[in-house]
């Protein structure tokens, strides 16, 4: 597995050595920034207008037809484009430069190549969404109450942290090895023990975090974007294994990704009690977020769709590389 970890590190670092990663990051941050501004405006709106679920504005799932067109087109219209940028270079670049043959003849299996490239692009995708965590305190209306009461357990926690910092200093300046080992073991042990005992004291808390808005929709929304993103990334990786041009790979992944987006905008043409509406809902990712994830609900049907499509695309990508090896 050492070769797999090396390939993951190489593919992940490649996002920061070329323009592809920065382009995807810039487009994504501009997109989420505009949607956060929309959510902030609706949260402070007076009168009959307002926002019951803030994550709906951030993820383009508003119920109102007027605002839904704006937020939905902004987010879900560009979401497959961003994931396509992330995956377009993974295998298409290898084929275009002729390095794919050298990679396939290396002592590494095809499934390891696919797994490494998928893990690398998914890690970059998670990094993009991790930046948006700065919006969560506003969207969930978080309030922190600090309490600096001194107890024996809090002193134990602080001493443990100081010893752990000293262990890092000892490692940096290459002090005595036994001293460094003792500090590395004793520091975390004291910190964890003191922190746990202090946390069990109901009358004394270091910090108390209270959410003015139900935080469960935030958790379910991030769970949804991770699983849905994995599906779009796996689809883009499969497309990247078919062609040599990164531009063609991006366009094809965008078109295939829209197959899971466009059915959401056909729902206005059908009644919710019709036979077509459940079928459109099952393959419509924006509808999953509008009705479930952004409301704090987890439906197993979207989860099955995301996981099954992701695994199927990864398997087909492995078969695509195997077929090229046999040529």
N, C-alpha and C positions, 0 to 999 in steps of 0.2 A: 504493500500500500504506500510505500515511500514515494514511488513514482507518481501515484495519484495525488498525494499531497503537494508534490512539487508542481504538478500541472495545475492544480487549483491555485496555488500561489502565483504562478506565472500568468494565468488567465485573469485573476483578480487585479494584479498589478498592472496589466495591460490597459485597464480602464483609465488609469491615471497617467499613462505615458503617451496617450494619443487623444485626438479630439472627440472620439465617440463617447467616452464616458462623461466628459465635461458637457457635451451637447445634450445628452440625456438628462444629466443632473440639472442643467440650467432650465431646460424646457419643463421638467417636472416641478422645480421649485417655483417658477413663474406661474405655472398652472395652479398649484396648491395655494400659492400666495393670493391669487385672485379669488379663489373660492373661499379662502379664510376671510378675506375682506368682505365677501358677500355674506358669510355667516355672521360676522361681527356686526354688519349693518342690520341684519334681520334680528339679531339678539337685542339690539338697542332700539328697535323700531317701536313706535308708539301707535296706539289705535288698534284697529282690527287685525292688522298685519303683524306677523311675528314668526317665531321659530320654536316649535316644540322639541324637535330633535336636532341639535346643532350638527351632528355628523352627517345629516342628510345634505346640508348645504356644501360641506367639504367634499363629499363623495358624489355629488350630482344626483341626488335622489329625492328632490323636493316633490311634494304632492301637487302643488299649484302648477297648472299647465304653463303659465307665463314664465315663472321663474325656473321651472323644470327644463324648459327649452334652453335657457341660458346656461344653467349649471350642468345639465346633462350633456349638452354638446361640448362644453368646455372640457369636462372631465372624461367622459366615456368616448368622445370623439377623438381625443388625443391620447388616451391611455394605451390603446394598442400600438399607436405610433411610438410612444416612449419605450414600451417593452420591445418593440421591433428594433429600435436603435440599439438596445442593449444586446440583443442576440444576433444581429445581422452579421457581425464580424466573426463569430465564434468558429464556424467551420467554413463559411464561404471565403474568408480571408485565407485560411489554410489551403483551400483548393485553388484560389486565384494565384497565390505565390508559389504553389508547388510544394509546400512543406507538409501537406497532409500525407503524402506517400511516405515520407521519412517518419512521421508520427505513427503511422499504421505498421511500419516495419520495426518499430521500437519494441522492447520487451514489456509491453503493456496491452491489456485486452481492450477490445472495442468498448465494452460496457464501462470500463474505467475511464476511457477518454470522454464518453458522453456524460458520465457521472461528474467528472471533474469540471467540465465546462458548464454543466447545469448548476453545480454548487457555487461556482465562481460568479455566474451571472445572478443567481438568486441572492448571494451575499451582497452584491452591489445593489440589488433591488431593495433588500432589507435596510441597507445603509441609507438609501434615499428616503425611505419612510421613517427611519429613526430620526431624521432631522425634523420631521413634522411633529414630533412629540412636544416641541416647544409651544404648539398651539393648544395642547390638551388642557393646561391650567385654565385657559380662557374658556374653552368649549365646555368644560365640566365645572367651571366656577369653583376652583379649588381654593381653600383657605387653610393656612397653616398656623397653628398655635404652638409656640415654643415654650418649653419649661426647662429652666436650667437648675432645677433643684439638685442639690448634692446629696447623694446617698453612697453607702459603701459599694454598692454595685456599679453606680455610675463612675466612681473613682477607679474601680477595677477595669471598667471599659476604657477609660481614658489612658490608664497605665498600659493596657494591652496595645492600644493604638500607637503610643509612643515607642514601645518596644518593637513593634512591627516596623515603624519608620526607621528606627536604629538598625534593624536587620537589613533594610534596603541600603542604608548608608554603609554598613559594614561590607555588603556585597560590592558596592560601587568602588570603595577604597581598598578592597581586598584585605580586610582585617583577618584576624585569626579565624580559621575555619570552624573550630568548635564554638567560639563565641557567636559567630554568624548563625550556626545551626541552632544554638540554644535560644537566641533571640527570635529566630524564625518560627520556632515551635511554641515558645512561651508567650510571645506577643499575641498571635491569633487565638490561642487557647484562653488567655485572660479576657481578650476583647469579646469573644463569642460567649463565654460564660457570664461575664458581667452584663453584656447586652441582653442576654436571655433572661437573667434574673431580674434585671431592671424592668424589662418589658412585662414581666409577670406581675409587677406591683401595680395594681389598678389605680392607686391614688397618685402615682407619680409617673408622668410620661415625658420623654424628651420632646417629642413633637406629635401633635395630633392633627391629622389631615381630614378636612371635612369638605365634601363636594356639594355645592349648591344645586347641581343638576345630576341626575342619575348617571353614574359612571359606567354602568353596564353596556350601554350602546357604544361607548368608546372602545371597550374591550372586544366586543363582538365585531365591530367595524374593522378593527385592525386584524382580527383573526380572518375576516373575510378577504381583506385586500392581500394578505399573505398567501392564502390558498388560491384565490383567483389570479394573482400575479404569477404564482407557480405554473398555473395552467397556460397563461399567455406566453410565459417564457419557454415552456416546453414546446409549445406550438411554434414559436419563432426559431428554436434550436432545430426542430425538424425541418423547417423550410430552409434554414441555413445549410443543411446537409445536402440539399438538392441542387443548389446553384453555385456559381463561382463569383458572381457579382454581389457585393454588399448592398448596392442600391436595389437590385432585383429582389434580394432576400428581404429587405425592409418592406418593399411594396407588397410582396406576397404575404408576409406575416401580418401586415396591416389589413389586407383584404380578408384573410382568414379570421383574424381577430374580430373584425366587424361582424362576422356571422354570429358572434355571441353578444353583440351589442345592438344591432339594428332591430331585432325582434322586439326590443323594449319599446321602440317608438311606433310599433304597429298596434300596441295594446289599446290606443285611443280609438282604433277602428272596430274593436270587438267588445261585446259585453262580457263582464266578468263571469257570467254564468254559461257562456258558450263553450263549445267543445275545444275550440282553437286556443282559447286563452290559457288553459293549463299547459298546453304544449309550448306555447310561446314563453310562458313563465319559466319552464324548466331549462330552456337554453338561453334565457335572457339574463345576463349577469347584472345589468343595471336594475332590473326588477328585484333581484335577490337582495340588493342593498336597500332599495326603496322600501320594500315591504318587511324585511327581516333584520338584516345585520345592523342597519342604522337605528333600529328601534330596540335593540337589545335582545333580539330573538335569533336563535340558531336553528335553522331548518336543515335536516339531514339530506334532503334532496340536492341542494346546491353543493354540499360537501362531497357527496358521491360523484356529482358531475365533475367537480374540480379535480378530485383525486384520480378518478378513472381516466379522464382526458390527459392529465399529466403523465400518468404511468404509460398510457397507450402511445403518446407522442415520444416518450423516451425510448420505449421498446422499438418503435418504428425507426427512430434515429439510429439505434444500434444496428438494426437490420440494414439500413441504408449504408452504413460504414462497412458492414460485412459484405454486402453486395459489391461495393467498390473494391474491397480487398481481393475478391474472387475474380475480378476482371483480368 
